[in-house]
Amino acid sequence: MKSLKQAFTNFRLRRLVAFIIDMGIMAVLLTLLYKLFELPNFPVVMAAMAEANSKINTPEWQSLVNSSTAIFNMVFIQSLLIYFGYETVTQILFKGSTIGKLIMGLRIVSQNSNRGVVFHYLFMTVRSFIKIILIYLLQGIPFIISILSIFANYQSKAGYDYIVKTVVVEKLKGKDVEEEKNKLIKRDMIADA
C-alpha cells in the first residue's frame, strides 16, 4: 500500500488536475471554434456514423463506413492541431506553463540548463508535437502509456519528457528555479548511471 501512496503524491495529483483543466479548456475552445467556424465539425461525424449504422447489410454500407472513418480522421486531426496550438502558445506566453499548469503552480523546465530561451521554447514545441503524435498513433494508446509513466518514476516524467529532456516542476521564484533545476539534473544523472 505504501507504493500506491507514493505514486499518488500531491505533485502528481496537481499535474493530473492541470491536465484535466487543460482538457476542459480545450472542450470549451473546440465548442467555440465549432460555433464560429464549424471546425472541427463533430456533428457531421456523428451523422455519417449514424447513416453507416442504418445501412448495415446493404451494398453501400462499406462505402459509408469508409466515408465516416475519413470524416472522423479529418476532425480528429483538426482537434489535435488545435490542441497543439493551444499548448504551444500558452507554454510560450506563460513561460513553460499551460493554463492548467499555471493554475496548479507548475511549469516545464529543460534539464539542460545550457539551453537558451529559444531552444527551450523549441523543445517545448517538440514536446507538444510528440504528445499529439502519441495521441494520433493507435488512437492514443501510446499517449496513455506515456501518461502512466508519470506515476512510475520519482521525477514524475512522462515519456515525451524523456525524449526532449524536460521535466515539470513546481513554479518557483528567482534563484529557487535554478537550484531546483540543478537538483533535478543531478538526480537524473544518478538515476541514469
C-alpha positions as CSV (number, residue, x, y, z in Angstrom):
1,M,0.0,0.0,0.0
2,K,2.9,2.3,0.6
3,S,3.9,2.2,-3.0
4,L,0.4,3.3,-4.1
5,K,0.6,6.2,-1.7
6,Q,4.0,7.2,-3.1
7,A,2.6,7.0,-6.7
8,F,-0.2,9.5,-5.8
9,T,1.8,12.3,-4.4
10,N,0.5,15.8,-4.1
11,F,2.7,16.9,-7.1
12,R,1.5,14.1,-9.4
13,L,-2.1,14.8,-8.5
14,R,-1.6,18.5,-9.2
15,R,-0.1,17.6,-12.6
16,L,-3.1,15.4,-13.3
17,V,-5.5,18.2,-12.3
18,A,-3.6,20.6,-14.5
19,F,-4.1,18.2,-17.4
20,I,-7.9,17.9,-16.6
21,I,-8.1,21.7,-16.5
22,D,-6.4,22.0,-19.9
23,M,-8.8,19.4,-21.4
24,G,-11.7,21.4,-20.0
25,I,-10.3,24.5,-21.7
26,M,-9.9,22.5,-24.9
27,A,-13.5,21.4,-24.8
28,V,-14.6,25.0,-24.5
29,L,-12.2,26.1,-27.2
30,L,-13.4,23.4,-29.6
31,T,-17.0,24.3,-28.9
32,L,-16.3,28.0,-29.6
33,L,-14.4,27.2,-32.8
34,Y,-17.3,25.0,-34.0
35,K,-19.9,27.7,-33.2
36,L,-17.8,30.3,-35.0
37,F,-16.3,28.4,-37.9
38,E,-17.9,24.9,-37.9
39,L,-14.5,23.4,-37.4
40,P,-13.9,20.7,-36.2
41,N,-17.4,19.5,-37.2
42,F,-18.3,16.7,-34.8
43,P,-22.0,16.7,-35.8
44,V,-21.0,15.7,-39.3
45,V,-19.0,12.8,-37.9
46,M,-22.0,11.6,-35.8
47,A,-24.4,11.9,-38.8
48,A,-22.0,10.0,-41.1
49,M,-21.6,7.2,-38.5
50,A,-25.4,7.1,-37.9
51,E,-26.0,6.8,-41.6
52,A,-23.5,3.9,-41.9
53,N,-25.1,2.2,-38.9
54,S,-28.5,2.5,-40.5
55,K,-27.3,0.8,-43.7
56,I,-25.7,-2.3,-42.2
57,N,-26.1,-5.4,-44.5
58,T,-26.6,-3.2,-47.6
59,P,-24.4,-2.8,-50.6
60,E,-23.4,0.8,-49.8
61,W,-22.5,0.0,-46.1
62,Q,-18.8,-0.4,-46.7
63,S,-18.6,2.8,-48.6
64,L,-20.4,4.7,-45.8
65,V,-18.1,3.2,-43.2
66,N,-15.1,4.3,-45.2
67,S,-16.5,7.8,-45.7
68,S,-17.4,8.2,-42.0
69,T,-13.9,7.0,-41.0
70,A,-12.3,9.5,-43.3
71,I,-14.5,12.3,-41.9
72,F,-13.7,11.2,-38.3
73,N,-9.9,11.2,-39.1
74,M,-10.1,14.7,-40.6
75,V,-12.0,16.1,-37.5
76,F,-9.6,14.2,-35.1
77,I,-6.6,15.7,-36.8
78,Q,-8.1,19.2,-36.7
79,S,-8.8,18.8,-33.0
80,L,-5.2,17.6,-32.4
81,L,-3.8,20.6,-34.3
82,I,-5.9,23.0,-32.2
83,Y,-4.6,21.3,-29.0
84,F,-1.0,21.6,-30.3
85,G,-1.6,25.3,-31.0
86,Y,-3.2,25.8,-27.6
87,E,-0.4,24.1,-25.7
88,T,2.4,25.7,-27.7
89,V,1.1,29.2,-27.5
90,T,0.3,29.0,-23.8
91,Q,3.6,27.5,-22.9
92,I,5.4,30.3,-24.7
93,L,3.1,33.0,-23.2
94,F,3.3,31.7,-19.7
95,K,7.0,30.7,-19.7
96,G,6.6,26.9,-19.6
97,S,3.1,26.6,-18.3
98,T,-0.3,25.8,-19.9
99,I,-3.3,27.5,-18.2
100,G,-3.8,24.3,-16.2
101,K,-0.2,24.2,-15.1
102,L,-0.3,27.9,-14.3
103,I,-3.4,27.4,-12.0
104,M,-1.7,24.4,-10.3
105,G,1.6,26.2,-9.9
106,L,3.6,24.0,-12.3
107,R,5.9,24.7,-15.2
108,I,8.1,22.8,-17.7
109,V,11.8,23.3,-17.5
110,S,14.7,22.0,-19.6
111,Q,17.0,19.5,-17.8
112,N,19.9,21.0,-19.8
113,S,20.5,24.4,-18.2
114,N,22.9,25.4,-21.1
115,R,19.9,25.7,-23.5
116,G,19.0,29.2,-24.3
117,V,15.4,30.5,-24.2
118,V,14.9,30.0,-27.9
119,F,16.0,26.3,-27.7
120,H,13.9,25.8,-24.5
121,Y,10.8,27.0,-26.4
122,L,11.7,24.9,-29.4
123,F,12.0,21.8,-27.2
124,M,8.6,22.6,-25.6
125,T,7.1,22.8,-29.1
126,V,8.7,19.5,-30.0
127,R,7.4,18.1,-26.7
128,S,3.9,19.2,-27.6
129,F,4.3,17.8,-31.1
130,I,5.4,14.4,-29.7
131,K,2.3,14.4,-27.5
132,I,-0.1,14.9,-30.4
133,I,1.7,12.2,-32.4
134,L,1.3,9.8,-29.5
135,I,-2.4,10.7,-29.3
136,Y,-2.8,10.1,-33.0
137,L,-0.9,6.9,-33.3
138,L,-3.2,4.0,-32.3
139,Q,-5.8,6.5,-31.2
140,G,-3.9,7.5,-28.0
141,I,-2.7,4.2,-26.6
142,P,1.0,5.2,-26.6
143,F,-0.1,8.6,-25.1
144,I,-1.9,6.8,-22.2
145,I,1.2,4.6,-21.6
146,S,3.3,7.8,-21.6
147,I,1.0,9.5,-19.1
148,L,1.1,6.4,-16.8
149,S,4.8,6.6,-16.8
150,I,4.4,9.8,-14.7
151,F,3.3,7.5,-11.8
152,A,6.2,5.1,-12.3
153,N,9.3,7.3,-11.7
154,Y,10.4,9.6,-9.0
155,Q,10.6,12.7,-11.2
156,S,7.1,12.2,-12.5
157,K,8.3,12.4,-16.1
158,A,6.1,11.4,-19.0
159,G,7.6,9.5,-22.0
160,Y,7.8,12.7,-24.1
161,D,9.7,14.4,-21.2
162,Y,12.4,11.8,-21.5
163,I,12.6,12.3,-25.3
164,V,13.2,16.1,-25.1
165,K,14.8,16.1,-21.7
166,T,12.2,18.3,-19.9
167,V,10.6,18.0,-16.5
168,V,7.6,19.5,-14.9
169,V,8.4,21.3,-11.6
170,E,6.7,23.4,-9.1
171,K,6.8,27.1,-10.2
172,L,9.3,28.8,-8.0
173,K,10.6,32.3,-7.8
174,G,14.1,33.5,-8.9
175,K,17.1,31.7,-7.6
176,D,15.0,28.7,-6.4
177,V,14.3,27.8,-10.0
178,E,18.0,27.3,-10.8
179,E,18.5,25.4,-7.6
180,E,15.6,23.1,-8.3
181,K,16.8,22.5,-11.9
182,N,20.3,21.6,-10.7
183,K,18.8,19.2,-8.1
184,L,16.8,17.5,-10.9
185,I,19.7,17.3,-13.2
186,K,21.9,15.7,-10.5
187,R,19.1,13.2,-9.6
188,D,18.6,12.3,-13.3
189,M,22.4,11.7,-13.7
190,I,22.4,9.4,-10.7
191,A,19.3,7.6,-12.0
192,D,20.8,7.1,-15.4
193,A,24.1,5.8,-14.0
